[in-house]
Amino acid sequence: QVSVLERHDGPAQEASGNPQGVLYLKLSAHGTALSQMILSGFGYTRRWLEHLQRGHDWDACGVLQLAFDDKEGERQAKLATAFDDSLLRQLDRAQAEATAGVALASGGLFYPEGGWVHPPALCQAQLNHPRIRLLGHANVIALRKADGLWQAWDGERLLASAPLVVLAGAADVRHFPACAGLPLKRIRGQITRLPATLASRELRTVVCADGYVAPPRGDEHTLGASFDFHNEDLAPTVAEHQGNLALLDDISADLATRLRTAELDPAQLQGRAAFRCTSPDYLPIVGPLADVEAFNQAYAMLAKDARQVPDVACPWLEGLYVNSGHGSRGLITAPLSGELIGAWASGEPLPLPRAVAEACHPNRFALRRLIRGK
Ligand SMILES: Cc1cc2nc3c(=O)[nH]c(=O)nc-3n(C[C@H](O)[C@H](O)[C@H](O)COP(=O)(O)OP(=O)(O)OC[C@H]3O[C@@H](n4cnc5c(N)ncnc54)[C@H](O)[C@@H]3O)c2cc1C
């Protein structure tokens, strides 16, 4: 029996609330933990999406990543030799234009099974289960343990209690002492909604350079997304709409013309802003939580000699887990991370190689701090 405590009246009103997000795979040819996580997460999310309404909730229209400079071209060439053609393939400019349906400045790497997702639809689909209930207007201020159960409190109001809690509140998980030391950073981003035209409807795939633009969902394309490390305000700004239009020019001047962006008044553009939540190594933070002070004491010897393998049980906060730090690719990493939490909690086989699960483990930062002495 699961209760989802959400401070808004419904789900997907923060980072997961954009009209379209892209299944964008930033892979490495070297099989890093992050790359393995992205690959597995992509497969997992794609299988989920098959249950949703294609064209309305998502579309497998493919994603084209442009080779916008020589360095990116070299990176893409390495990826093309490292991965199978069914996942990604290099297209020259003419092939890329034929695939995308608009004129482009270069070729790129095409992911035929990529596409866009309406994130609120994916969230809603994951909530649709007879044993899951959503409690809206439930702002959890504090967690307390009583009689073996975790209690979620909003001031004086007990919202729910359960033996197992997953903190999945993006960067706001830091308000809870168990997560206060996690190095999570908020990065504001803004998307711009562009009305589709007859000519822009020729766009057949998502196209990305520094930004991304998707084929229309209904009558609108989503163009994204700005990065602002300083602004804490979520009101959309004209400057960022202008920045997004500049990203579109870099993606395809032809598409910008088809969308008649030169005639649009940036002050009248519609969009929305939200916070991404990133970790320093770009991997999500997923798994069981330990009592930080007890952890530091238990493994203090590692500060003197990092090669030791102490035979000391980890002081877990029993039943407490975190699922956060999904950065700019939560559509790919968050659903599989939910599955990973389920496996950690129930003792099932992990859905990822152990090394990848460990690379995502919340304790990695406390461990590094101990070993490096800071
Ligand atoms: C502009 C922008 C563009 C993006 N584009 C893409 C993209 O193209 N592809 C992609 O894969 N990803 C993209 N992302 C990233 C993706 O949106 C996120 O990684 C993902 O939404 C994170 O999901 P989350 O559930 O961890 O966080 P959120 O969606 O932010 O959800 C956290 C939830 O927790 C709730 N909450 C927090 N604290 C509490 C509390 N104390 N009590 C009750 N409720 C609480 C919040 O209300 C919220 O509903 C983009 C993000 C932004 C901002």
The ligand as a Gaussian input file, in Angstrom:
#p B3LYP/6-31G(d) Opt

LIG

0 1
 C       13.401000      23.126000     -18.265000
 C       13.654000      21.663000     -18.091000
 C       13.779000      20.845000     -19.194000
 C       14.020000      19.471000     -19.041000
 N       14.122000      18.677000     -20.165000
 C       14.276000      17.341000     -20.007000
 C       14.332000      16.478000     -21.130000
 O       14.197000      16.911000     -22.275000
 N       14.528000      15.149000     -20.915000
 C       14.670000      14.615000     -19.651000
 O       14.847000      13.395000     -19.514000
 N       14.647000      15.420000     -18.571000
 C       14.456000      16.758000     -18.730000
 N       14.422000      17.564000     -17.628000
 C       14.710000      16.965000     -16.326000
 C       13.500000      16.221000     -15.748000
 O       12.373000      17.061000     -15.866000
 C       13.797000      15.905000     -14.289000
 O       14.989000      15.145000     -14.203000
 C       12.661000      15.105000     -13.644000
 O       11.443000      15.757000     -13.852000
 C       12.945000      14.937000     -12.159000
 O       11.863000      14.284000     -11.571000
 P       11.746000      14.251000      -9.981000
 O       10.521000      13.458000      -9.712000
 O       13.041000      13.808000      -9.383000
 O       11.544000      15.785000      -9.551000
 P       10.264000      16.721000      -9.683000
 O        9.530000      16.466000     -10.952000
 O       10.706000      18.115000      -9.392000
 O        9.315000      16.190000      -8.540000
 C        9.558000      16.388000      -7.179000
 C        8.208000      16.385000      -6.508000
 O        8.380000      16.358000      -5.101000
 C        7.453000      17.240000      -4.524000
 N        7.996000      17.615000      -3.213000
 C        9.237000      18.075000      -2.934000
 N        9.391000      18.251000      -1.607000
 C        8.208000      17.875000      -1.035000
 C        7.756000      17.820000       0.309000
 N        8.543000      18.176000       1.350000
 N        6.491000      17.391000       0.547000
 C        5.675000      17.010000      -0.480000
 N        6.054000      17.043000      -1.769000
 C        7.310000      17.470000      -2.047000
 C        7.358000      18.388000      -5.499000
 O        6.169000      19.135000      -5.318000
 C        7.398000      17.654000      -6.830000
 O        6.122000      17.273000      -7.269000
 C       14.163000      18.930000     -17.749000
 C       14.039000      19.761000     -16.622000
 C       13.775000      21.116000     -16.786000
 C       13.618000      21.968000     -15.562000

